[in-house]
């Protein structure tokens, strides 16, 4: 997904960033400013590859046991990635000014990218990653966000950082997903990249004659309507209904734990022999609350928008109940099961 984001969304942005860099440095006399952002992308690729190369070199040339007990390979590996994630979240904070949807797309791709990095670091360093490695990485994420959110970043610097991040995302994804031992999962890689690329193409800001494309307009309409629901008449239902759903989920999760059933969501997704029974049981528990939620959303739509969209009413009514129910049922089962 991160690779798809870079090629479909971020690389076109680099073209705009390159133009912004040229404009911002017009009177500074820098040589070849129109290539600066692309050179930064190459530099990001090389630098992050260098971090990986340093890790391998350090493994092959171990140092004598240090009194501090800190492993040099661990410091090089986690330190390099900490700088990288700081740059990513710094540019993420700057992207907020472009609107909620671009920021959400960036956040989703980078969150999963960070998850992959965390798995790779844990596989490499084990207990050292758990303490203190993951805390260093988490602090770097927050530090990047705080810098980007509170300190003005000059346009030329931001354009350069976007280039560095783009190159880094590509090389990190290649290292994690295309390992030298040829044990990468091509189907998973292709589905992730292709699926997210399709989402980006459908939802991204496509400008036609200076106006946003229809898919982007539709998403903005959905976001605006949800915001109106959350602040409009009967908005109390977004508290009351999830509370009811959580209570039902806790009850059913305890029953699952007593019977030794797997967590609800896992069972529905991966245990085809139990899926029908699980869904039937959930429908029996949630039928009336979902119906009530659908009716309440239809009433709220009429009061706010003066029209009723039945499909939207069903989706909202079911979503407000189903999501907290599924989470509560699965978590209750997991924590109530005998150990």
Sine and cosine of phi, psi and omega as CSV:
sin_phi,cos_phi,sin_psi,cos_psi,sin_omega,cos_omega
0.00,0.00,-0.62,0.78,0.02,-1.00
-0.91,0.42,-0.66,0.75,0.03,-1.00
-0.89,0.45,-0.67,0.74,0.03,-1.00
-0.87,0.49,-0.67,0.74,0.01,-1.00
-0.87,0.49,-0.68,0.73,-0.02,-1.00
-0.90,0.44,-0.75,0.66,-0.12,-0.99
-0.97,0.26,-0.58,0.82,-0.08,-1.00
-1.00,0.01,-0.55,0.83,-0.16,-0.99
-0.90,-0.44,-0.71,0.71,-0.13,-0.99
-0.98,0.20,-0.63,0.77,0.00,-1.00
-0.90,0.44,-0.67,0.74,0.14,-0.99
-0.87,0.50,-0.58,0.82,0.06,-1.00
-0.90,0.44,-0.53,0.85,0.00,-1.00
-0.89,0.46,-0.54,0.84,0.06,-1.00
-0.89,0.46,-0.69,0.72,0.06,-1.00
-0.92,0.40,-0.63,0.78,0.02,-1.00
-0.90,0.43,-0.59,0.80,0.06,-1.00
-0.89,0.46,-0.67,0.74,0.04,-1.00
-0.90,0.43,-0.64,0.77,0.03,-1.00
-0.90,0.43,-0.60,0.80,0.01,-1.00
-0.92,0.40,-0.69,0.72,0.02,-1.00
-0.87,0.50,-0.68,0.73,-0.01,-1.00
-0.91,0.41,-0.66,0.75,-0.06,-1.00
-0.94,0.33,-0.43,0.90,-0.06,-1.00
-0.92,-0.39,0.40,0.92,-0.11,-0.99
-0.84,0.54,-0.63,0.78,-0.09,-1.00
-0.98,-0.22,0.22,0.98,-0.05,-1.00
-1.00,-0.04,-0.20,0.98,0.04,-1.00
0.96,0.28,0.36,0.93,0.02,-1.00
-0.94,0.34,0.64,-0.77,0.02,-1.00
-0.96,0.27,0.71,-0.71,0.08,-1.00
0.76,0.65,0.82,0.57,-0.05,-1.00
-0.90,0.44,-0.44,0.90,-0.04,-1.00
-0.93,0.37,-0.26,0.97,0.02,-1.00
-0.98,-0.20,-0.04,1.00,-0.16,-0.99
-0.88,0.47,-0.69,0.73,-0.05,-1.00
-0.92,0.39,-0.63,0.78,-0.01,-1.00
-0.95,0.33,-0.57,0.82,0.11,-0.99
-0.90,0.43,-0.60,0.80,0.05,-1.00
-0.90,0.44,-0.62,0.78,0.04,-1.00
-0.90,0.44,-0.67,0.74,0.07,-1.00
-0.89,0.46,-0.66,0.75,0.01,-1.00
-0.89,0.46,-0.66,0.75,0.04,-1.00
-0.88,0.48,-0.66,0.75,0.04,-1.00
-0.87,0.50,-0.75,0.66,-0.06,-1.00
-0.92,0.38,-0.68,0.74,-0.04,-1.00
-0.89,0.46,-0.71,0.71,-0.01,-1.00
-0.95,0.33,-0.52,0.85,0.14,-0.99
-0.91,0.41,-0.59,0.81,0.05,-1.00
-0.88,0.47,-0.62,0.79,0.06,-1.00
-0.87,0.49,-0.70,0.71,0.02,-1.00
-0.91,0.42,-0.65,0.76,0.01,-1.00
-0.91,0.42,-0.65,0.76,0.04,-1.00
-0.88,0.47,-0.62,0.79,0.03,-1.00
-0.88,0.48,-0.74,0.68,0.00,-1.00
-0.90,0.44,-0.66,0.75,0.01,-1.00
-0.89,0.46,-0.66,0.75,-0.02,-1.00
-0.92,0.40,-0.59,0.81,0.04,-1.00
-0.91,0.42,-0.62,0.79,-0.04,-1.00
-0.98,0.20,-0.34,0.94,-0.02,-1.00
-0.81,-0.59,0.93,0.36,-0.08,-1.00
-0.91,0.42,0.61,-0.79,0.04,-1.00
-1.00,0.05,0.35,-0.94,0.08,-1.00
-0.87,0.49,0.46,-0.89,-0.03,-1.00
-0.82,0.57,0.84,-0.55,-0.03,-1.00
-1.00,0.07,0.51,-0.86,0.00,-1.00
-0.89,0.46,-0.54,0.84,-0.03,-1.00
-0.95,0.32,-0.34,0.94,-0.03,-1.00
0.97,0.22,0.11,0.99,-0.01,-1.00
-1.00,0.03,0.82,-0.58,-0.02,-1.00
-0.97,0.23,0.78,-0.62,-0.05,-1.00
-0.89,0.45,-0.66,0.75,0.01,-1.00
-0.86,0.51,-0.68,0.74,0.02,-1.00
-0.88,0.48,-0.70,0.71,-0.01,-1.00
-0.89,0.46,-0.71,0.70,-0.01,-1.00
-0.90,0.43,-0.70,0.71,-0.09,-1.00
-0.94,0.35,-0.82,0.58,-0.05,-1.00
-0.94,0.35,-0.61,0.79,0.03,-1.00
-0.88,0.48,-0.69,0.72,0.03,-1.00
-0.89,0.46,-0.68,0.73,0.00,-1.00
-0.95,0.32,-0.51,0.86,0.05,-1.00
-0.89,0.45,-0.67,0.74,0.06,-1.00
-0.89,0.45,-0.64,0.77,-0.02,-1.00
-0.90,0.44,-0.76,0.65,-0.04,-1.00
-0.93,0.37,-0.49,0.87,0.09,-1.00
-0.88,0.48,-0.69,0.72,0.02,-1.00
-0.91,0.42,-0.62,0.79,0.00,-1.00
-0.88,0.47,-0.76,0.65,-0.07,-1.00
-0.96,0.27,-0.41,0.91,0.10,-0.99
-0.90,0.43,-0.72,0.70,0.04,-1.00
-0.94,0.34,-0.48,0.88,0.06,-1.00
-0.90,0.43,-0.67,0.74,0.02,-1.00
-0.89,0.46,-0.63,0.78,0.02,-1.00
-0.93,0.38,-0.47,0.88,-0.05,-1.00
-0.96,0.29,-0.22,0.98,-0.01,-1.00
-0.85,0.53,-0.54,0.84,-0.05,-1.00
-0.91,0.42,-0.26,0.97,-0.02,-1.00
-1.00,0.08,-0.19,0.98,0.03,-1.00
0.82,-0.57,0.20,-0.98,-0.09,-1.00
-0.93,0.36,-0.67,0.75,-0.10,-0.99
-0.92,0.40,-0.77,0.64,0.05,-1.00
-0.85,0.53,-0.62,0.78,0.01,-1.00
-0.92,0.40,-0.65,0.76,0.01,-1.00
-0.90,0.43,-0.65,0.76,0.03,-1.00
-0.90,0.45,-0.70,0.72,0.03,-1.00
-0.89,0.46,-0.71,0.70,-0.05,-1.00
-0.89,0.45,-0.70,0.72,-0.02,-1.00
-0.89,0.46,-0.72,0.69,-0.02,-1.00
-0.91,0.42,-0.70,0.71,-0.06,-1.00
-0.95,0.31,-0.53,0.85,0.04,-1.00
-0.88,0.47,-0.71,0.71,0.03,-1.00
-0.94,0.35,-0.55,0.84,0.08,-1.00
-0.89,0.46,-0.69,0.72,0.04,-1.00
-0.90,0.44,-0.58,0.81,0.03,-1.00
-0.88,0.47,-0.66,0.75,0.06,-1.00
-0.90,0.44,-0.67,0.74,0.05,-1.00
-0.88,0.48,-0.69,0.72,0.00,-1.00
-0.87,0.49,-0.69,0.72,0.03,-1.00
-0.88,0.47,-0.66,0.75,0.01,-1.00
-0.90,0.43,-0.69,0.72,0.00,-1.00
-0.93,0.38,-0.61,0.80,0.03,-1.00
-0.91,0.40,-0.66,0.76,0.03,-1.00
-0.88,0.47,-0.59,0.81,-0.06,-1.00
-0.98,0.20,-0.65,0.76,-0.19,-0.98
-0.89,-0.45,-0.18,0.98,0.09,-1.00
0.86,0.51,-0.83,-0.56,-0.09,-1.00
-0.87,0.49,-0.54,0.84,0.03,-1.00
-0.89,0.46,-0.57,0.82,0.04,-1.00
-0.94,0.35,-0.64,0.77,-0.02,-1.00
-0.89,0.45,-0.59,0.81,0.03,-1.00
-0.43,-0.90,0.95,-0.31,0.31,0.95
-0.95,-0.30,0.09,1.00,-0.20,-0.98
-0.82,0.57,-0.74,0.67,-0.08,-1.00
-0.93,0.38,-0.48,0.88,0.03,-1.00
-0.95,0.31,-0.58,0.81,0.08,-1.00
-0.89,0.46,-0.70,0.72,-0.01,-1.00
-0.91,0.42,-0.69,0.73,0.01,-1.00
-0.89,0.45,-0.64,0.77,0.03,-1.00
-0.90,0.43,-0.60,0.80,0.02,-1.00
-0.92,0.40,-0.63,0.78,0.05,-1.00
-0.87,0.50,-0.76,0.65,-0.02,-1.00
-0.92,0.39,-0.61,0.79,0.00,-1.00
-0.89,0.45,-0.68,0.73,0.03,-1.00
-0.88,0.48,-0.68,0.73,0.03,-1.00
-0.89,0.46,-0.70,0.71,-0.05,-1.00
-0.91,0.42,-0.63,0.77,0.04,-1.00
-0.90,0.45,-0.74,0.67,-0.04,-1.00
-0.92,0.40,-0.55,0.84,-0.06,-1.00
-0.99,0.16,-0.41,0.91,-0.14,-0.99
-0.91,-0.42,-0.31,0.95,-0.01,-1.00
-0.90,-0.44,0.77,-0.64,0.03,-1.00
-0.92,0.39,0.80,-0.60,0.02,-1.00
-0.98,-0.18,0.85,-0.52,0.00,-1.00
-0.84,0.54,0.57,-0.82,-0.03,-1.00
-0.82,0.58,-0.64,0.77,-0.01,-1.00
-0.90,0.44,-0.65,0.76,0.01,-1.00
-0.92,0.38,-0.66,0.75,0.00,-1.00
-0.89,0.45,-0.67,0.74,0.02,-1.00
-0.88,0.48,-0.66,0.75,0.02,-1.00
-0.91,0.42,-0.67,0.75,0.02,-1.00
-0.89,0.45,-0.63,0.78,0.05,-1.00
-0.86,0.50,-0.65,0.76,0.05,-1.00
-0.90,0.44,-0.73,0.69,0.01,-1.00
-0.86,0.50,-0.70,0.72,-0.01,-1.00
-0.90,0.43,-0.67,0.74,-0.01,-1.00
-0.86,0.51,-0.76,0.65,0.02,-1.00
-0.89,0.46,-0.63,0.78,0.01,-1.00
-0.91,0.41,-0.65,0.76,0.00,-1.00
-0.89,0.46,-0.68,0.73,-0.03,-1.00
-0.89,0.46,-0.76,0.65,-0.07,-1.00
-0.94,0.35,-0.60,0.80,0.02,-1.00
-0.91,0.42,-0.66,0.75,0.02,-1.00
-0.91,0.42,-0.61,0.79,0.05,-1.00
-0.90,0.43,-0.67,0.74,-0.01,-1.00
-0.91,0.42,-0.67,0.74,-0.06,-1.00
-0.97,0.25,-0.63,0.78,-0.14,-0.99
-0.99,-0.17,-0.32,0.95,-0.05,-1.00
-0.82,-0.57,0.90,0.44,-0.08,-1.00
-0.94,0.34,0.38,-0.92,-0.05,-1.00
-0.90,0.44,-0.45,0.89,-0.03,-1.00
-0.97,0.24,0.01,1.00,0.04,-1.00
0.88,0.47,0.53,0.85,0.06,-1.00
-0.95,-0.30,0.35,0.94,0.09,-1.00
-0.93,0.36,0.39,-0.92,-0.03,-1.00
-0.98,-0.21,0.99,-0.15,-0.10,-0.99
-0.90,0.43,-0.67,0.74,-0.06,-1.00
-0.88,0.48,-0.71,0.70,0.02,-1.00
-0.89,0.46,-0.67,0.74,0.00,-1.00
-0.89,0.45,-0.73,0.69,-0.04,-1.00
-0.91,0.41,-0.67,0.75,0.00,-1.00
-0.91,0.41,-0.68,0.74,0.01,-1.00
-0.89,0.45,-0.74,0.67,-0.02,-1.00
-0.92,0.39,-0.73,0.68,-0.03,-1.00
-0.92,0.39,-0.68,0.73,-0.01,-1.00
-0.90,0.43,-0.69,0.72,-0.02,-1.00
-0.95,0.30,-0.55,0.84,0.08,-1.00
-0.87,0.49,-0.65,0.76,0.03,-1.00
-0.90,0.45,-0.69,0.73,0.04,-1.00
-0.87,0.49,-0.70,0.71,0.00,-1.00
-0.89,0.47,-0.67,0.74,-0.01,-1.00
-0.91,0.41,-0.55,0.83,-0.01,-1.00
-0.98,0.22,-0.59,0.80,-0.15,-0.99
-0.97,-0.25,-0.29,0.96,-0.11,-0.99
-0.92,0.39,0.31,-0.95,-0.01,-1.00
-0.96,0.27,0.97,-0.22,0.02,-1.00
-0.97,-0.26,0.92,-0.40,-0.07,-1.00
-1.00,0.01,0.83,-0.56,0.04,-1.00
-0.83,-0.55,0.93,-0.37,-0.04,-1.00
0.82,0.57,0.63,0.78,0.08,-1.00
0.99,0.10,0.02,1.00,0.00,-1.00
-0.88,-0.48,0.36,-0.93,0.00,-1.00
-0.95,0.31,0.52,-0.85,0.01,-1.00
-0.93,0.38,0.26,-0.97,-0.08,-1.00
-0.89,0.45,-0.59,0.81,-0.01,-1.00
-0.91,0.42,-0.66,0.75,0.01,-1.00
-0.91,0.41,-0.65,0.76,0.03,-1.00
-0.88,0.47,-0.65,0.76,0.02,-1.00
-0.88,0.47,-0.71,0.71,0.00,-1.00
-0.90,0.44,-0.65,0.76,0.05,-1.00
-0.89,0.46,-0.61,0.79,0.04,-1.00
-0.90,0.44,-0.68,0.73,0.02,-1.00
-0.88,0.47,-0.71,0.70,0.00,-1.00
-0.89,0.46,-0.69,0.73,0.00,-1.00
-0.90,0.44,-0.65,0.76,-0.01,-1.00
-0.93,0.37,-0.60,0.80,0.06,-1.00
-0.91,0.40,-0.64,0.77,0.05,-1.00
-0.88,0.47,-0.63,0.78,0.03,-1.00
-0.91,0.42,-0.61,0.79,0.05,-1.00
-0.90,0.44,-0.68,0.73,-0.07,-1.00
-0.92,0.38,-0.40,0.92,-0.04,-1.00
-0.93,-0.38,-0.09,1.00,-0.10,-0.99
-1.00,-0.09,-0.31,-0.95,-0.02,-1.00
-0.85,0.52,0.58,-0.81,0.04,-1.00
0.87,0.49,0.47,0.88,0.01,-1.00
-0.93,0.37,-0.21,0.98,0.05,-1.00
-0.87,0.50,-0.41,0.91,-0.04,-1.00
-0.89,0.45,-0.43,0.90,0.01,-1.00
-0.97,0.25,-0.10,1.00,0.17,-0.99
-0.97,-0.26,-0.75,0.66,-0.10,-1.00
-0.91,0.42,-0.72,0.69,-0.06,-1.00
-0.91,0.41,-0.71,0.71,0.08,-1.00
-0.88,0.48,-0.56,0.83,0.04,-1.00
-0.89,0.46,-0.70,0.71,0.04,-1.00
-0.88,0.47,-0.68,0.73,-0.01,-1.00
-0.89,0.45,-0.65,0.76,0.02,-1.00
-0.90,0.43,-0.66,0.75,0.03,-1.00
-0.88,0.48,-0.69,0.72,0.04,-1.00
-0.91,0.42,-0.63,0.77,0.01,-1.00
-0.90,0.43,-0.63,0.77,0.04,-1.00
-0.89,0.45,-0.69,0.72,0.01,-1.00
-0.87,0.49,-0.76,0.65,-0.03,-1.00
-0.94,0.34,-0.52,0.85,0.04,-1.00
-0.91,0.42,-0.61,0.79,0.06,-1.00
-0.91,0.43,-0.64,0.77,0.05,-1.00
-0.90,0.44,-0.65,0.76,0.04,-1.00
-0.87,0.49,-0.69,0.72,-0.02,-1.00
-0.89,0.45,-0.65,0.76,-0.01,-1.00
-0.91,0.41,-0.57,0.82,-0.02,-1.00
-1.00,0.07,-0.09,1.00,0.00,-1.00
0.98,0.20,0.32,0.95,0.00,-1.00
-0.97,0.24,0.49,-0.87,0.08,-1.00
-0.92,0.39,0.26,-0.96,0.08,-1.00
-0.80,0.60,0.57,-0.82,-0.20,-0.98
-0.83,0.56,-0.80,0.60,-0.08,-1.00
-0.90,0.44,-0.66,0.75,0.02,-1.00
-0.88,0.47,-0.67,0.74,-0.02,-1.00
-0.91,0.41,-0.66,0.75,-0.01,-1.00
-0.92,0.39,-0.65,0.76,-0.08,-1.00
-0.97,0.22,-0.61,0.79,-0.22,-0.98
-0.87,-0.49,-0.16,0.99,0.00,-1.00
-0.92,-0.39,1.00,0.03,-0.12,-0.99
-0.90,0.44,-0.46,0.89,-0.04,-1.00
-0.95,0.31,-0.36,0.93,0.00,-1.00
-0.97,-0.26,-0.11,0.99,-0.18,-0.98
-0.86,0.50,-0.72,0.69,-0.08,-1.00
-0.90,0.44,-0.68,0.73,0.00,-1.00
-0.91,0.41,-0.65,0.76,0.01,-1.00
-0.89,0.45,-0.71,0.70,-0.02,-1.00
-0.92,0.39,-0.61,0.79,0.03,-1.00
-0.90,0.43,-0.67,0.74,0.03,-1.00
-0.90,0.43,-0.65,0.76,0.03,-1.00
-0.91,0.41,-0.64,0.77,0.01,-1.00
-0.90,0.44,-0.60,0.80,0.04,-1.00
-0.90,0.44,-0.63,0.78,0.00,-1.00
-0.96,0.27,-0.57,0.82,-0.18,-0.98
-0.97,-0.25,-0.07,1.00,-0.10,-0.99
-0.82,0.57,-0.80,0.61,-0.03,-1.00
-0.93,0.37,-0.70,0.71,0.05,-1.00
-0.87,0.49,-0.63,0.78,0.02,-1.00
-0.92,0.39,-0.66,0.75,0.04,-1.00
-0.88,0.48,-0.69,0.72,0.02,-1.00
-0.90,0.45,-0.68,0.74,0.02,-1.00
-0.89,0.46,-0.61,0.79,0.03,-1.00
-0.91,0.41,-0.70,0.71,0.01,-1.00
-0.89,0.45,-0.70,0.72,0.01,-1.00
-0.89,0.46,-0.64,0.77,0.01,-1.00
-0.93,0.38,-0.60,0.80,0.04,-1.00
-0.89,0.45,-0.67,0.74,0.03,-1.00
-0.90,0.44,-0.69,0.72,0.01,-1.00
-0.90,0.44,-0.64,0.77,0.05,-1.00
-0.85,0.53,-0.71,0.71,-0.03,-1.00
-0.91,0.42,-0.64,0.77,0.00,-1.00
-0.92,0.38,-0.58,0.82,-0.07,-1.00
-1.00,0.04,-0.76,0.65,-0.17,-0.99
-0.97,-0.26,-0.16,0.99,-0.04,-1.00
0.91,0.41,0.40,0.92,0.15,-0.99
-0.39,-0.92,0.26,-0.97,-0.05,-1.00
-0.82,-0.57,0.80,-0.60,0.13,-0.99
-0.97,-0.22,0.96,-0.28,-0.11,-0.99
-0.89,0.46,-0.61,0.79,-0.01,-1.00
-0.91,0.42,-0.69,0.72,0.03,-1.00
-0.89,0.46,-0.62,0.78,0.00,-1.00
-0.89,0.45,-0.67,0.74,0.01,-1.00
-0.91,0.40,-0.70,0.71,-0.03,-1.00
-0.89,0.45,-0.71,0.71,0.00,-1.00
-0.93,0.36,-0.72,0.70,-0.02,-1.00
-0.87,0.50,-0.66,0.75,0.01,-1.00
-0.97,0.26,-0.65,0.76,-0.06,-1.00
-0.90,0.43,-0.65,0.76,-0.02,-1.00
-0.90,0.44,-0.45,0.89,0.00,-1.00
-1.00,-0.09,-0.74,0.68,-0.19,-0.98
-0.92,0.38,-0.67,0.75,-0.08,-1.00
-0.91,0.42,-0.80,0.60,0.04,-1.00
-0.90,0.44,-0.54,0.84,0.04,-1.00
-0.89,0.46,-0.76,0.65,-0.04,-1.00
-0.88,0.47,-0.69,0.73,0.00,-1.00
-0.91,0.42,-0.72,0.70,-0.02,-1.00
-0.90,0.43,-0.65,0.76,-0.02,-1.00
-0.91,0.41,-0.71,0.70,-0.01,-1.00
-0.91,0.41,-0.70,0.71,-0.03,-1.00
-0.93,0.38,-0.65,0.76,0.03,-1.00
-0.88,0.48,-0.69,0.73,0.03,-1.00
-0.86,0.51,-0.71,0.70,-0.06,-1.00
-0.89,0.45,-0.68,0.73,-0.07,-1.00
-1.00,0.07,-0.27,0.96,0.02,-1.00
-1.00,-0.07,-0.28,0.96,-0.06,-1.00
-0.91,0.42,0.62,-0.79,0.04,-1.00
-0.90,0.45,0.64,-0.77,-0.06,-1.00
-0.97,-0.24,0.00,0.00,0.00,0.00
